[in-house]
Every structure is written in structure tokens, then in C-alpha cells.
Amino acid sequence: MRVKYIDGELNLNLVDVIHEMTEEEQLLLVESLSCQSSVIEFVGQQIIKGWTENSLRGGRHWRSAEPSTPLDKLIREIANKSGEITKKEIKRLCDLVKFHEKQTKKEHEKLFALEKKYNNLLDQNR
């Protein structure tokens, strides 16, 4: 690994650092990166569009009926489970709508109670 001293700072080549890491350390790094929003976004773009917004993509193997690269395997798994995934997402959204409907109903009830109090006060002062 090359370390350079430039303007009072130590500079390392990240690729060199990764190569010096143990396999376990590399896996921890990759797992941590996989939870970053930008990484998720780029992988999602590859799954949906085949490319990232910058026209990059992971390996795909087009000559086999069976998926062989991690990206191919993930796309196949999503395709096989798309009905389940869709069903879960629709349920989640319906539950969210029901929750907000209940909240809206409670707030309307509060508003009507305040309106009633206000009208009663007006009637008493007349």
C-alpha cells in the first residue's frame, strides 16, 4: 500500500487499502456500503433500467437461461417474487391510508367539538 505525504496530510489509495483488508473486513465494508441510500439507488436503477443514471452497470451474462452474476440472480429473484412484493406493498399502502383516515376522522371530530363550543359561547353572549 502506498501512502503519500502531501501538504501535511497522509493520502492513501482506497483501492490499495481494500486489497490490504481481510475478506471479513471487505465484507463488512461492502455490507455497510450496501445500506447507503446512493448505493441502493444505483442498484435499483440497474435492476429497473439495466443501467445507472451515469450509464454504468454490473456484470450481466446474456448467454445462459440461468442467472449467473449477482445482478442476474437478484433480478430473477425479484421477478419470481414480484407478486408477493406487490401484494405486501399494496397492503402497506392500504394500511397507511386507513391510518390517515382514522387520524383525519379524529381531527374532524375535534374540530366539530370546538365549533360547537364556539357556537354555544356565541349563543350565550347574545
Buried (B, 14 or more C-beta within 10 A) or exposed (E): EEEEEEEEEEEEEEEEEEEEEEEEEEEEEEEEEEEEEEEEEBBEBBBEEEEBEEEEBBEEEEEEEEBEEEBBEBBEEEEEEEEEEEEEEEEEEEEEEEEEEEEEEEEEEEEEEEEEEEEEEEEEEE
